[in-house]
Amino acid sequence: MTTPTRPQLRAVVTAGGTSEPIDDVRVITNLSTGRFGAALANALDAAGVAVTLLASPRLQERTDWLAAGVAVRPFSTFASLRDGLAAAVTELEPDLVFMAAAVSDYSPVRASGKLRSDADELVITLRKNPKILGSLRRQCGPDTTLVGFKLLSGVSPEHLVAVARAQIERNSLDLCLANDLSELRDGQHPAWIVGPAGTPLRAEGSKADTASQLAARAIELQEARRAATSA
């Protein structure tokens, strides 16, 4: 008897930083390159997952960072990322979602035209953006493996893991990749792969190494979820 072929897993990854317009020519952004998200998309692609990457403007320019099998969709602002992610989730019904993008916590109240540059001081009003991560479980439903990311700096491993677990609980996530900025140097990208309970997994090595370990863990969880659903 022929064993039925399991459907290919589908993943959506967001990567890179948002750019929030101040006026027609200026933006507020961050230092994220999206390179870890690109490494994660590549690792998923290598594992046989169909990957759609929502990429920031800086990452869109670096097609040399991406495997040929990764489908790329652009975003720029918080709003375009929010709307693009919602559209991708609705259209693709992904099995895995990785929220690796560096999303602006605040957006400027945009001025029309171009602000004058002859004043000694310039006051910009920023308004808080809602958290995209908090809406993903409702959008995706209970059968999707959701992965968040947390970056702190100069904290103890215990504190980093505790903050990651709080994010998991607050947003109904399955995993969180937690980094300490002070450890990200010399091409190394160590992290903790944290679940809701149990001992977190320590990932070591380059961005590609850590991305591969995260991809493998997320796929393992999703396959277990599939097996439990079909049992």
C-alpha positions as CSV (number, residue, x, y, z in Angstrom):
1,M,0.0,0.0,0.0
2,T,1.3,3.4,-0.9
3,T,1.9,5.8,2.0
4,P,0.1,9.2,1.4
5,T,2.5,12.1,0.8
6,R,2.2,14.7,3.5
7,P,1.5,18.2,2.2
8,Q,4.5,20.6,2.0
9,L,4.8,22.9,4.9
10,R,4.3,26.6,4.2
11,A,6.1,29.4,6.1
12,V,5.9,33.2,6.2
13,V,8.9,35.1,7.5
14,T,9.1,38.8,8.1
15,A,12.6,40.4,8.2
16,G,14.3,43.8,8.2
17,G,13.3,47.1,9.7
18,T,10.3,49.3,9.1
19,S,10.8,52.9,7.8
20,E,8.3,55.5,9.1
21,P,7.9,58.7,7.1
22,I,8.4,62.0,8.9
23,D,7.6,64.0,5.7
24,D,7.9,63.4,2.0
25,V,11.7,62.9,2.1
26,R,12.6,61.8,5.6
27,V,12.0,58.6,7.6
28,I,12.7,57.2,11.0
29,T,14.1,53.6,10.8
30,N,16.4,51.3,12.7
31,L,19.6,49.4,12.1
32,S,18.1,46.0,11.2
33,T,19.5,44.6,7.9
34,G,17.2,41.6,7.9
35,R,20.1,39.2,7.4
36,F,19.1,36.8,10.1
37,G,15.6,36.6,8.7
38,A,17.1,35.9,5.3
39,A,19.2,33.1,6.9
40,L,16.1,31.7,8.4
41,A,14.2,31.8,5.1
42,N,17.1,30.0,3.5
43,A,17.2,27.3,6.3
44,L,13.5,26.7,5.9
45,D,13.8,26.5,2.1
46,A,16.7,24.0,2.5
47,A,14.4,21.9,4.7
48,G,11.8,21.6,2.0
49,V,9.4,24.3,3.3
50,A,7.7,26.7,0.8
51,V,8.8,30.1,2.1
52,T,7.4,33.6,1.6
53,L,9.6,36.3,2.9
54,L,8.2,39.8,3.7
55,A,11.3,41.9,3.3
56,S,12.2,45.5,4.2
57,P,13.6,47.9,1.6
58,R,17.2,47.2,2.6
59,L,16.7,43.5,2.5
60,Q,15.0,43.6,-0.9
61,E,18.2,45.0,-2.4
62,R,20.2,42.0,-1.1
63,T,18.9,39.2,-3.4
64,D,22.4,37.6,-3.0
65,W,21.5,36.8,0.6
66,L,18.5,34.7,-0.4
67,A,18.1,31.2,-1.9
68,A,16.4,31.1,-5.3
69,G,13.4,29.2,-3.8
70,V,12.4,32.0,-1.4
71,A,9.4,34.1,-2.6
72,V,9.8,37.8,-1.7
73,R,7.1,40.3,-0.9
74,P,8.0,43.9,0.0
75,F,7.1,46.1,2.9
76,S,8.3,49.5,4.0
77,T,6.2,51.0,6.8
78,F,4.6,49.5,9.9
79,A,1.2,49.8,8.1
80,S,2.4,48.0,5.0
81,L,4.0,45.2,7.0
82,R,0.8,44.8,9.1
83,D,-1.4,44.7,6.0
84,G,1.1,42.6,3.9
85,L,1.3,40.0,6.7
86,A,-2.4,39.8,7.1
87,A,-2.8,39.3,3.4
88,A,-0.1,36.6,3.3
89,V,-1.7,34.7,6.2
90,T,-5.1,34.8,4.6
91,E,-3.9,33.8,1.1
92,L,-1.2,31.3,2.0
93,E,-2.6,29.8,5.2
94,P,1.0,29.1,6.5
95,D,1.9,26.4,8.9
96,L,4.7,28.4,10.4
97,V,5.0,32.2,10.9
98,F,8.3,33.8,12.1
99,M,8.0,37.5,13.1
100,A,11.7,38.4,12.8
101,A,11.1,42.0,11.4
102,A,12.3,44.9,13.6
103,V,9.0,46.8,13.8
104,S,8.8,50.5,14.8
105,D,7.1,50.9,18.2
106,Y,6.2,54.5,17.2
107,S,5.3,56.3,14.0
108,P,5.6,60.0,13.4
109,V,2.6,62.1,12.7
110,R,3.5,62.7,9.1
111,A,3.9,66.3,7.8
112,S,2.7,67.2,4.3
113,G,5.4,68.1,1.8
114,K,8.9,68.7,3.2
115,L,9.6,70.1,6.6
116,R,11.8,73.2,6.6
117,S,15.4,72.7,7.7
118,D,16.4,76.2,8.8
119,A,15.1,75.9,12.4
120,D,17.5,75.3,15.3
121,E,15.1,72.7,16.7
122,L,12.5,70.4,15.2
123,V,9.8,68.7,17.3
124,I,8.3,65.5,15.9
125,T,5.2,63.8,17.5
126,L,5.3,60.1,17.6
127,R,2.3,57.8,18.2
128,K,2.5,54.3,19.5
129,N,1.9,51.5,17.0
130,P,-0.2,48.4,18.1
131,K,1.8,45.2,18.4
132,I,1.4,43.0,15.2
133,L,2.6,40.0,17.2
134,G,-0.3,40.1,19.5
135,S,-2.8,39.7,16.6
136,L,-1.1,36.7,14.9
137,R,-2.8,33.9,16.9
138,R,-6.2,35.3,16.1
139,Q,-5.4,35.6,12.4
140,C,-3.6,32.3,12.0
141,G,-5.7,30.1,14.3
142,P,-4.6,27.3,16.7
143,D,-2.9,25.1,14.1
144,T,-0.1,27.4,13.1
145,T,3.3,27.4,14.8
146,L,4.1,31.0,15.7
147,V,7.6,32.2,16.5
148,G,8.5,35.6,18.1
149,F,11.9,37.3,18.7
150,K,13.3,39.2,21.6
151,L,16.5,41.2,21.7
152,L,17.9,42.6,25.0
153,S,21.3,43.8,25.9
154,G,23.6,43.1,28.8
155,V,21.2,40.9,30.8
156,S,21.5,37.6,32.5
157,P,20.4,34.4,30.6
158,E,17.8,33.9,33.2
159,H,16.3,37.3,32.7
160,L,16.4,37.0,28.9
161,V,14.6,33.6,29.0
162,A,12.0,35.0,31.5
163,V,11.3,38.0,29.2
164,A,11.0,35.6,26.2
165,R,8.5,33.4,28.1
166,A,6.5,36.4,29.0
167,Q,6.3,37.3,25.3
168,I,5.2,33.7,24.5
169,E,2.4,33.8,27.1
170,R,1.2,37.3,26.2
171,N,0.9,36.5,22.5
172,S,0.1,32.8,22.5
173,L,3.3,31.9,20.7
174,D,5.0,28.5,20.4
175,L,8.6,29.7,20.4
176,C,10.7,32.8,21.0
177,L,14.3,33.3,19.8
178,A,16.0,35.4,22.5
179,N,19.3,37.2,21.9
180,D,21.6,39.4,24.0
181,L,23.0,42.1,21.8
182,S,26.3,42.1,23.7
183,E,26.9,38.5,22.5
184,L,26.3,39.2,18.8
185,R,29.9,39.8,17.6
186,D,32.6,38.4,15.4
187,G,30.1,36.8,13.1
188,Q,28.5,34.8,15.9
189,H,24.7,34.7,16.6
190,P,24.1,32.8,19.8
191,A,20.6,32.7,21.1
192,W,18.1,30.9,23.3
193,I,15.3,29.0,21.6
194,V,12.6,29.3,24.3
195,G,9.3,27.5,24.6
196,P,6.4,28.0,27.0
197,A,8.0,25.6,29.5
198,G,10.9,23.2,29.8
199,T,14.6,23.8,29.3
200,P,15.4,26.4,26.6
201,L,17.7,25.2,23.8
202,R,21.0,27.1,23.4
203,A,21.9,27.8,19.8
204,E,25.5,28.6,18.9
205,G,27.4,29.6,15.8
206,S,26.8,31.9,12.9
207,K,23.5,33.4,11.8
208,A,23.0,30.5,9.4
209,D,23.8,28.0,12.2
210,T,21.3,29.5,14.6
211,A,18.7,30.0,11.9
212,S,19.0,26.3,11.0
213,Q,18.5,25.2,14.6
214,L,15.4,27.5,15.0
215,A,13.9,26.3,11.7
216,A,14.4,22.6,12.7
217,R,12.8,23.2,16.1
218,A,9.8,25.0,14.6
219,I,9.3,22.3,12.0
220,E,9.5,19.6,14.6
221,L,6.7,21.3,16.6
222,Q,4.6,21.7,13.6
223,E,5.0,18.1,12.5
224,A,4.0,17.0,16.0
225,R,1.0,19.3,15.8
226,R,0.0,17.8,12.5
227,A,0.4,14.2,13.8
228,A,-1.7,15.0,16.9
229,T,-4.4,16.5,14.7
230,S,-4.6,13.5,12.3
231,A,-4.4,10.9,15.1
